[in-house]
Amino acid sequence: MVIHKLQRLEQIDLYHTFASINSTKAVAGVLYKSLGHLHVQEGITLTLKLAIKRKERELFHWKSRREDAASNSMDLDSLEPVFCLHNTGFVYEELRSVEPNRLHAPKARNQVALDSFFILGYFLYIFQFTVANNHEIKKGIEESLSRLVNILPPNHFWRFVFITPPGCEVDVKATSEVEKFLEGVTLYSAHLKIEEVQDPFDAFWRRLPLLSTLATVAPFSWFSRLFFSPNAQ
């Protein structure tokens, strides 16, 4: 089966079929990643939830916040909206430069620890799509990102984002060696509903060159609050 050659509705139907059976959830994960990348290229808003970090024995854990907890007024500061503008995805084997506002995905199917990345403004967003409740960041991420470190922003501008279906709260684990490599990197989780059809107006304004420029040179959350907030004067 060549997943990327299937129509979107076919992929969605297969995803739900495989996601409902424990023995085929790995296939559901591949379908979810494929559909998730389509959404990112079309332009979406992801609401990032800051992961809670704790240490347990030899492993470091980052636990995603539950929806009900993150919705409390005390936790609103832990939510961060990210606006991915409409873009053409780029599949790479080797990279010599990185384009902002464009999804980059490694060609290697056995790429460990990351599915793709996206530079928006000053920040690098590393995406990992998963339908599992438990996920381990493998040691290979050091090799994957070390090769690109000269063309990426400094690591304190990195955002590692685990994208999951609604209702899936992922528990992320990593060894102390991986945690040391990711020191300074902030981990988040975000829900993405793959069945959602993008609003036509939303799709239109994400294609406007002016808004693409504003999103690159300034935090877009500031722009959206200024012009679209109900309290704006």
N, C-alpha and C positions, 0 to 999 in steps of 0.2 A: 504494500500500500504506500503510495506517494502522497503524503498528507497535504503538501502545499498545492497539489494539483486538484484537490477537491474543492467544490463550491463551499462558501462559508456556511450555509445552512446545513450542508452535509457534515461539515466538521463539527458544528454545534450539536447535531443529533448524535453523532458518534461519541462526542465528549460526554454527553449525559449518559449514554449507554455504558461506556467504560467506567465512568466515575462512580456508578452505582454498584460496581462489583469490585471487591477488594483485590482480587487477583489481576485485574486489568487497570488498576489506577495509574500504573506507570505509563500506559498508553494514553490515558486521560490527561496526564501531565504534559505529554508531548503535544497533544491537541490544544491544550490550554495555552501553552507557550506560543504556538503558531497563531492562534486567535488573538492572544494578547499583543503580539507584535503588530498585527494588523491594526488594532485599536490605537497603539502608540503612533503608528505612521499616519493614521487619519486625523490625529489630534484629539487628545483627551485631557481631562483634569484628574489628577490623582491626589487624594488626600492622605498624606503620609502621617503615620502614627509613630511617635518615638518609641523604640523598643526599650524594655526594662532590662538592665544588665545585672547579672549576678554571677557569682562563682560557686561552682559545686564540684568538689573533688578536683579531678584533673582537667575538667572541661569548663569553659566559660559559656554561659547561657545568655541569650537575649530573648525575652518573652514578649510577644506582641500584646498590646493592650486590648482588652475586650471593648466592643462597641459601646456598651452601656457605661463603662468606666471612662472612656475617652470623651463621651458626650457631656460629662459633668463639667460645670463651670471651672472647677479647679484644674481640670486637665486640658482646657482649651488651648493653652499655650503649647501643648505637646503635638498639636495638629498643624501640619504644614501643607498648604495646597501647592501643587506643582502643575504648571500648564505646559503640556507638550504640544507644540504647534505642528500643523500638517507638514509632513516631511517624507522624503523618499529614503527608505531604509538601505543600508549599505552592508553587504556581507563581505568580510575580509578574511584573508589568510595571513597577510602581514601588513602592518600599518606604518607609514612614514609620517603621516599627519592625520589630524582629527578635525572634522568639520563640526562646528556648533549647530545646535538645533537639528541634528540628524541622528537617527538610530543606527548604531553600529553593532553588528552581530558577528561573532566568529563563525567561520565556515566549518571548522572541525566539530563533528557531532559529539565527540567525547570531551568537549571543552568543560573543564571542571569549575564549579563554584560561581560562574556567572553566565547568563544567557545573552546579555547585550548591555550596552551603555549609551548614555545620552548626555551631551554637555549643554547646559542651559545657563546662560549668564556666566557666573564664576564657578558654578558647581558641576561636578561630574556625578551623574546618577547611574549607579550600577544596578541593573535589574536581574533578579532571579525569580522566575515564575515557578510556582509550586502549588500542588493541590494537597500536599501532605501536611499533617499537623506537626511533624518533626523533620528538621532538616539540619544537616551538618555542613559547615563550610570546610571544604577539603583543603589540604595543604597545597594542592596544585595552584591555588589562587595566587600564591606568591610568584610563581613562574609566569602565570598568565599576565599579571599586571606589571611585574618588574620589567618585562620587555617593552612596555608602553610608557613607563614612568616619565621618560624625557619629553613626551608629547601630551601628557595629561596635566591637569591642574595639580597643585600641591595636595597631599593626601588629607589635609585638614579641610579641604573643600569637597571631599568625597562623601557621597550619600549612598549607602548600601541598602537597597530597597527590595524586600521580599513581597512579591505581588501574588495575592491569593484570591480565590473566590470568596464572595461574601459569606460570613459565618465561619470561615476557616482561620483559626488563630494559631500561627506557627510558632513553635519553640525551636530556636536556632542554637546550635551547639558548635563549638570550635575548640581546638586544642590551644594550649598556652602559646605555642609557636605561632599559630595563625593569629591569635589575639594580639600578639606582639607586633606582627606585620600590619595589622589593621588598627594599631594604636593611632588615635586621632580621627578615625573614621566613624561617622555616626550611622547607626543601624535603624532602619524604619521598616514598618510593614504598611501595605496598602491593599485595599480590596478593589477588584476589578470584575465587573459583571460582563461576561463576554457576549451575552445576548442583547445587550443594550444597543439600540440604533441611535446614532448621533443626531442630535437636533440640527436641522438644516442651517439655522442662523448661526449656531455654534460652529459648525463646519465652515461657514462662509468667513466669519471674522478671523478664524485662525489662519486663513490663507492670505490675509492682508499684509503686504510688506511692512507697513508702518507698525503694526502690532508685533510683527516678528522682530523688528528692530528694537522696539521698546522692551520686549521680553529679554532681549540679549543685554541691553545696557543698563537695565534697572530691574529690581525685584518686581515681578509681574503682579504679585499679590497687592502691592501698593497701588499699582495702576487700576486694578479691578475694584479695589475698595473706593478709590477716589471717584470713579465714574459710574459704578454700578451699585454701590452701597445704598440701601434705603435711607440712610441717615445723611447721605451726601447733600451738601447745600447747592 
